Amino acid sequence: MTYKSFFGSFRLLLGIALLGSVVWQIADRIANNLFRPLEYFTYLSIDSTIYAGVVLLISGALLLSHKRETTRVNVIRLGATVAMIVISAGYHLFLGDASGSPLDVGYDWPVLPNLIIHTYGPILVTLDYLLSVKGPKTSLSKAPWLLIFPLIWVTYSMIRGSIDDVWPYWFLNPGEVGVGGVAIYIIGFAIFGLGLGYTLLALRRLIQKITGH
């Protein structure tokens, strides 16, 4: 199997797994009469999973059609990779044992989709980005572009929360952590994400150098 065939197929399968996990969760919520679209699609984990899933499907299809990956596509993949790492870290460090919505008392999220979204997906997306070395040597200066997606999400979440007092996560709710606390968390995650971006780019370029690509 050639490089493009392997990584193209891998991305298609992983993209299907990520998007399929979202569909699975939605179907389960609907079956239990608990699906609240505006709330569900506000979660960064869901938006990031959809983002990464779509990027994987498109980039995988491009590889299978024997098209060369551009720097722009690589930067978009970097953004999706960082987003998945951030939601995994946020989930396991801050949200894993947190209580859910009072409207969901007695409801258990499907286990496998949750694992794919928060654990296995981020790991595999990261490995795909680092090991698919036959592509552009993306400059470290491109890293700040990855902040566009999370900044749009934060802006939307803060505006929506200020209107209807519905917050996707407790650390974005000024009523719980204060305005200063929200700012600290946002800045902290932005610094963490940007640092991840630089680290991933540096590691990928190192692997490219070692493997002669």
N, C-alpha and C positions, 0 to 999 in steps of 0.2 A: 504494500500500500504506500502510495506516495505521500509526501508531506502535506500537500493541499487536500488530498483525499482524506487523510487521517484527521487533521484539524478541522476541516470543513464538516465532516460527519460528526465529529465530537461536539462541535458547536451547535449543530442542528439538534442533536439529541439532548444536550444540556439546555438549550433554549426551550425545547418542547417540555422538558422536565420542569423548568421554572414556571413557564406560563401554565402548564398543566396543573401545577400545585396551586396556583391562584384560582384556576377554574374549579378545582376540587374543593377548596375552601369556600368559594362562593356557593357551589352546589350544596355543600353541607349546611351552610348558614341558611340557605333558602329552605332546605328540607326541615330545618328546625325553627323556621319562621323567625330568624334572627338576623337576616341580611339587611343591613342599613348602608346603602351605597355611599352616601356622603361621608359617613364615618369610616367605612372600610377603605375607600380609596384616598383617604387623607393620610393613612399610615405610610411613613417613609419606607418601611420594609416592603410594602406592597408595590408602591410606585417604583422603588429601586429594582425589585424583582421583574416587573413588567419592562422597565427600561433595559435591564441586562438581558432579559429573554429576547426582546426584539432585536437588540444589537447582535446577539449571538446568532440568531436566525439569518439576519442580513449578511453579517460578515462570513458566516459559514457558507451561505449560498454563493457569495462572491468567490470564496476559495474554490468551491466545487466547480464553478464556471471558469476556473483558471485565470481569474483576474487578480492583479497585483494589489496588495493592500496599500492604501495611501496613508500619508501622515495623518490626515483628518480622521480617517476611520480608526487609526491606531489611538488617537487622542480620545475619541468617543469610547473606544473599548476601555481605555484607561479610566475614564470617568465612571463607567459601569462597574469596573472592578473595584475601584475605591468605594463606590456607593455600597456594594455588597459587603465589603470588609467592615465598613462603618456600621451597617445595620446588624451584622453578626456580633461585633464588639459591643454595640449598644444593648443588644438583646441579652447577651450572656453576662454583661457586667451590671446592667441597670434594670432590665425588664423581665428576666427569666422567672423570678418568683413574685413579681408584682401582681397585685390583684387586677382582674380585668374590669370591664364595665359592669356596673350594678345591674344592667339590663341582661347580662349574660350569666347570671347566677345559675349554677348547675350545669353549664355547658362546657364541654371539653373540646378544644380545637383538634382536628384530625392530626395525628402524630406525624405521619410521614411527610405531608406537605410542609408542616412546621419545621421539620428537620432539614428538608431540602432548601427551604427559603433562608433559614437562619444559620445553618451549619454546613451541610454538604455543598450547597450551591456556591457560597462564597469561596470555599476552599478550591473547588474545581474551576471556577471562573478565574481565580488568581493563578492557578497552575497553567491554565490555558494562555493567559496573558504573558506570563514569564517564559514559557517554553516554546511558544510559537515565534521563533527567532528569525524566520525568513521573511522579514518585513522591513519597514523603514526604521532607521536609527533615530527615533524621535528625540528631539532636543529637550533637555531639562526645563528650558524656558517655556515649554508648552504646558507644564503642570498646572498653572493657575486656571486654565480653561476648564478643568474638571469641577471647579466651584460653581459653575453656572447652574447646573441641575439642582444641587442642594439649596442654593440661594433662592432660586425660584420657588422651591418647595417651602422653605422657611417663610418667605414673604407671604405666600398664599395662606399658610397655616396660621400665621400671626393675624392677618387680616380677617380670616374666617373666625378665628377664636375670639377676636375682639368684638365681632358682630353677634355671634350666637353662643359664646362661652363654651364651645366644644373644642377641646384640645387633644391632638393625637397622642401626646405624651406628657406626663406630669412635669417634666423639666422644661416644657415650653409654656406652662401655665403660670402667669405672674401671681395668681392667687395662691399658689402653693410655694413657689420658690422666690417670689418677688421679681421685679423688673430687672434688678441687678443680677439676680441668680440666672434668669433666662439669658441675659446677655453673656454671662460667663460660660454657660453651657454651649451657646451658639458659637462663640469665639473659640472655645475649647475644641468642639467638634470640627470647626473649620481648619484650625491649626493641625489637628490630628489628620484630617483628610488630605490637606495639602502636603503634610509630611509624608503620608503614605504615597501620594502621587510621585513625589521626588524619589522616594525609596524604590518604588516599583520601576520607575524609569531607569534609575541607576542600576538596579539589579538586572533588568532586562538587557541593558547595554553591556553589562559585564558578561552575561551569559552569551550574548552575540559575539563578543570579542573572544571569549574562550573557545566557542564552537566555530569561529572563523566566518561568522555571518555579519 
